[in-house]
Amino acid sequence: MNPLRSLCVLACLVAVAMGSPQTGNRSGRRSNSLDSVEQPSNWVNPREIEDLPSLKQVTLKKLQEMSLEEGATLLDKLYHLSQFNHVFQPEYTPEPSQIKGYIVGERGQKIEFNLNNLVEKVKRQQKFGDDEVTIFIQGMPETNGQVEKATRKLVKAYQQRYNLQPYPTTDYSSEEQRQKGSSEEQQQQRRKQNDDQEDSKTGDLIVIELGNAIEDFEQYATLNIERLGEIIGNRLVELTNTVNVPQEIIHLIGSGPAAHVAGVAGRQYTRQTGHKLRRITALDPSKIYGKPEQRLTGLARGDADFVDAIHTSAYGMGTTLRLANVDFFPNGPSTGVPGADNVVEATMRATRYFAESVRPGNERNFPAVAASSYQEYKQNKGYGKRGYMGIATDFDLQGDYMLQVNSKSPFGRSTPAQKQPGYHQVHQPWRQSSSSSSQGARRQ
């Protein structure tokens, strides 16, 4: 039997024997207090716990095979069991040499590294840090198709934004046409393309593949967020001290559990330098299953000059906790968003939304309004200034923002109808759908 189930079954039986009274319904059980976790017997019986799969059996593939609600319910039970008596301890810390990544080069090539030699690799890149530096920490393994697709979309969007594109090849229609182009002409064309890219380069992109070092749900649930955040934060300090990358141009992005790692990295950077990073963006920040006892951990406002979060699976793989200066809830706090069939797809939509906003011309695809609930938003009772979710979020936004999204790409409801500049295609104007989601907001 899974040790987690054994412990929690015993805890439930003891709680039942002691006659512990119920303290609230399911929707109202959450609290900000570290010591207010309900007894498991208040919301799930021992038989249900006994039927839970072992941690090794909980995989992204299994979650994708479940419906959105089934997956959310399973994760909800595992999360609340994990909070009882600190069942999960944050013990899993992959070695820096195991955490791979890559710098996207000027021609779109991957310049691979591990965390041990990241700074050394960056030193070799000409003009690195002359403009904006974006560091994306991936939070789940790319062996999963949804994760791979979302990561690829985000990287491609930044390639377009920063003009980090591979050289286009000449499309010859016949051998005769191919012979017409001389070697000298081709060389001149490549030199011109190189000059154009040098002139238009506007930023650098680093991808840290933390998720690829997570093999199963047990490692996911016991990830040592504090230690990993400190390791990455120290690397950022090295970038400033040895490569002269100033903190005011660094934008740190984390998806899922990596959003919390990014928050700790930001705090570590501040502890070491006395300065804050410019921005941290959390893409559907996850629940934290393994928390250090008597210590707050994970992402929080104040970890950078500006912190923003996009919650697309608040009651699934994500969290309903308000973590940032501004928290965006597409279609309100819910298990998922329109078009997402399972919790994995739902959580990766945050990355897809952000990627869409990164593409030149799409920065304001996701207009949002401050509101305390999705119902309030739907009734046009929002308040405060209008904001935009994504790359163009204003740094003076505060609080909860609601918006509606489309079920398919383009996801933004303000997607321009005209052809966009750069490399992306023509988008069709959005048309109101009668089947748009009307889920009400459930609050903690």
SVG drawing of the C-alpha trace seen along z (x, -y; Angstrom):
<svg xmlns="http://www.w3.org/2000/svg" viewBox="-26 -53 59 55">
<polyline fill="none" stroke="black" stroke-width="0.4" points="0.0,0.0 1.1,-3.6 2.6,-5.0 0.6,-8.2 -2.6,-6.3 -1.7,-4.2 -0.9,-7.3 -4.0,-9.1 -6.3,-6.2 -4.9,-5.9 -5.4,-9.6 -8.9,-9.5 -9.8,-6.6 -8.3,-8.3 -10.2,-11.5 -13.4,-9.6 -12.9,-7.8 -12.3,-11.1 -15.5,-12.5 -14.0,-15.5 -16.8,-17.9 -17.0,-19.1 -15.9,-22.7 -17.2,-23.7 -18.2,-22.7 -15.8,-21.9 -15.9,-25.2 -15.2,-27.1 -12.6,-24.9 -9.4,-26.7 -7.7,-29.2 -4.5,-31.3 -3.4,-29.9 -0.7,-27.3 -2.3,-25.5 -5.9,-25.4 -5.9,-22.3 -9.0,-20.3 -9.0,-16.7 -9.3,-14.4 -12.4,-12.8 -14.3,-16.1 -14.4,-15.9 -13.4,-12.4 -13.9,-8.9 -11.3,-6.2 -12.7,-4.1 -12.1,-6.9 -8.5,-7.3 -7.9,-3.6 -9.0,-3.8 -6.6,-6.6 -3.8,-5.6 -0.2,-5.4 1.9,-8.4 3.9,-6.5 0.6,-5.8 -0.3,-9.5 1.2,-10.6 0.5,-13.4 -0.7,-10.8 -3.2,-9.4 -4.5,-12.9 -5.0,-13.6 -7.1,-10.4 -9.4,-11.8 -12.1,-14.4 -11.3,-17.9 -13.4,-17.4 -12.1,-13.9 -8.5,-15.1 -9.2,-18.1 -11.0,-16.0 -8.0,-13.6 -5.5,-16.4 -7.7,-18.1 -7.8,-15.0 -4.0,-14.4 -3.3,-18.0 -5.4,-18.1 -4.1,-14.8 -0.5,-16.2 -1.3,-19.1 -2.4,-16.9 0.5,-16.4 2.9,-17.4 2.8,-14.1 5.0,-15.3 8.4,-16.8 10.2,-18.9 13.0,-16.5 13.5,-16.2 16.3,-18.5 17.8,-17.5 21.5,-18.3 22.3,-21.5 24.1,-19.2 20.8,-17.4 18.9,-20.6 19.4,-21.3 18.5,-24.3 19.4,-26.3 20.0,-29.9 18.2,-30.7 21.0,-32.0 20.8,-34.8 19.9,-32.3 17.4,-30.4 19.8,-27.7 19.8,-26.0 23.0,-26.7 22.7,-24.0 23.9,-24.2 23.2,-22.8 22.9,-25.0 26.6,-24.4 27.9,-26.1 25.0,-28.5 27.1,-31.6 30.1,-30.3 27.8,-29.7 26.3,-33.2 29.7,-34.8 30.4,-33.5 27.4,-35.2 28.1,-38.5 26.0,-41.4 24.1,-39.3 22.2,-41.5 22.3,-44.6 18.5,-44.7 15.8,-42.7 16.7,-39.2 13.8,-36.7 14.4,-33.5 11.7,-30.9 11.7,-28.1 9.7,-25.2 7.8,-23.3 6.7,-20.0 8.4,-17.4 8.3,-18.0 7.8,-14.3 4.1,-15.3 2.7,-16.6 0.7,-19.4 3.8,-20.7 6.0,-20.4 3.6,-22.3 3.1,-25.1 6.8,-25.5 7.5,-25.5 4.8,-28.2 6.4,-30.4 9.9,-30.0 8.7,-30.7 6.9,-33.8 10.0,-35.2 12.1,-34.3 9.7,-36.4 9.7,-39.2 13.5,-39.3 14.2,-38.5 16.0,-35.3 15.0,-33.5 16.9,-31.0 18.0,-32.1 15.3,-31.5 16.4,-29.1 15.8,-29.9 12.9,-28.0 14.1,-26.7 11.5,-25.1 13.9,-23.2 17.5,-22.2 17.9,-24.9 16.9,-27.7 19.2,-26.3 22.1,-26.6 21.4,-30.2 22.4,-31.4 26.1,-31.8 28.1,-31.1 29.0,-34.8 25.4,-35.9 24.4,-33.5 27.2,-34.7 26.2,-38.3 22.6,-37.4 23.7,-35.7 25.8,-38.7 22.9,-41.0 20.6,-38.8 23.2,-38.7 23.5,-42.5 19.7,-42.9 19.4,-40.5 22.1,-42.3 20.4,-45.7 16.9,-44.4 17.8,-42.2 15.9,-43.3 16.5,-40.7 17.8,-37.4 15.9,-34.2 17.1,-31.5 15.0,-28.3 15.7,-26.3 14.2,-22.9 13.5,-22.1 10.4,-20.1 12.5,-17.6 14.2,-16.6 10.8,-15.6 10.0,-12.0 6.8,-11.3 4.2,-12.8 6.2,-12.0 9.1,-14.1 6.6,-16.8 4.9,-16.8 8.2,-16.8 10.1,-19.3 12.4,-21.4 11.2,-24.8 13.4,-26.7 16.6,-25.0 16.0,-25.1 15.1,-28.8 18.3,-29.6 20.3,-27.7 18.8,-29.6 18.8,-32.9 22.6,-32.5 23.0,-31.9 21.2,-35.2 23.5,-37.0 26.5,-35.6 25.0,-36.9 24.9,-40.4 28.3,-40.2 30.3,-38.5 28.3,-39.2 27.0,-42.7 23.4,-41.8 21.5,-44.4 18.5,-43.3 16.2,-45.9 16.2,-44.1 15.6,-40.6 12.1,-39.1 11.8,-35.7 8.9,-33.5 7.9,-30.2 5.2,-27.7 3.4,-25.4 5.8,-24.6 8.5,-26.6 6.5,-29.7 7.3,-29.2 10.9,-28.4 11.0,-31.8 9.6,-33.6 12.3,-32.1 15.0,-32.9 13.8,-36.5 14.1,-36.7 17.5,-35.0 18.7,-37.6 17.5,-40.4 19.2,-38.9 22.5,-38.7 22.4,-42.0 20.0,-44.3 18.1,-44.8 15.0,-43.3 14.4,-41.8 12.3,-43.8 9.4,-41.3 8.4,-37.7 5.5,-36.2 3.7,-33.0 2.0,-30.8 -0.7,-28.9 1.3,-28.6 0.8,-25.2 -0.3,-24.0 2.6,-23.4 2.3,-19.8 5.5,-19.6 5.9,-22.7 8.7,-23.2 7.2,-23.3 6.5,-26.6 7.8,-28.5 6.1,-30.3 7.4,-29.3 6.8,-29.9 5.8,-32.9 4.6,-36.1 4.2,-39.8 7.4,-41.6 9.6,-38.9 10.3,-41.3 9.5,-45.0 6.3,-43.6 4.8,-40.1 1.9,-39.0 0.1,-35.6 -2.2,-33.9 -4.5,-31.2 -6.0,-28.8 -6.6,-25.8 -7.1,-27.2 -9.1,-24.2 -7.0,-21.7 -3.2,-21.7 -3.1,-25.3 -4.0,-27.3 -6.6,-29.8 -4.2,-31.7 -3.6,-35.3 0.2,-35.4 1.0,-38.5 0.5,-42.2 -2.1,-41.3 -3.7,-37.9 -5.6,-37.2 -8.4,-34.6 -9.5,-33.8 -13.2,-32.9 -12.9,-33.2 -11.4,-30.8 -12.3,-27.3 -10.9,-23.8 -10.1,-24.8 -10.7,-27.2 -12.8,-26.9 -11.5,-24.3 -9.4,-22.4 -10.5,-18.8 -8.2,-17.9 -6.2,-19.5 -2.9,-19.2 -4.2,-21.0 -5.9,-23.6 -2.7,-24.4 -0.7,-24.7 -3.2,-27.2 -1.5,-29.9 1.7,-29.4 -0.2,-29.4 -2.0,-32.7 1.2,-34.4 2.9,-33.2 0.1,-34.7 0.6,-38.0 4.3,-37.9 4.0,-37.9 4.4,-41.3 1.0,-43.0 -0.8,-40.7 0.3,-42.4 -3.2,-43.6 -5.2,-40.5 -6.4,-39.9 -8.2,-42.9 -9.2,-42.4 -11.2,-44.2 -10.7,-44.3 -13.5,-42.3 -13.9,-40.2 -15.8,-37.4 -16.5,-36.1 -20.2,-36.8 -19.4,-40.4 -17.4,-40.6 -20.1,-39.1 -22.6,-41.6 -20.4,-44.4 -19.8,-45.4 -16.0,-45.4 -14.1,-48.4 -10.8,-50.2 -8.7,-50.7 -8.7,-48.3 -5.7,-46.1 -4.1,-43.6 -3.1,-40.1 0.3,-39.0 3.4,-40.7 1.8,-44.2 0.5,-44.1 0.9,-47.5 3.1,-47.5 0.6,-49.6 -2.2,-47.0 -3.3,-45.6 -5.7,-42.9 -7.8,-40.3 -8.6,-40.8 -11.2,-38.8 -11.5,-38.3 -13.0,-35.9 -11.0,-33.9 -11.7,-31.8 -11.7,-28.0 -9.3,-27.8 -6.3,-29.8 -6.3,-32.7 -7.4,-32.7 -7.5,-36.5 -10.9,-38.1 -9.3,-41.3 -7.2,-39.5 -6.6,-41.9 -8.4,-40.9 -5.7,-42.4 -2.4,-40.8 0.1,-41.1 3.6,-42.4 6.4,-39.9 6.0,-36.2 2.6,-35.3 -0.5,-34.8 -3.8,-36.5 -6.3,-36.0 -10.0,-35.9 -12.0,-38.4 -13.6,-36.9 -17.3,-36.2 -19.5,-35.9 -20.2,-32.2 -23.4,-31.2 -21.6,-28.3 -19.1,-30.4 -18.4,-29.3 -20.5,-30.7 -18.8,-29.1 -19.2,-31.1 -16.2,-32.0 -15.5,-29.9 -13.3,-31.6 -11.1,-30.4"/>
</svg>
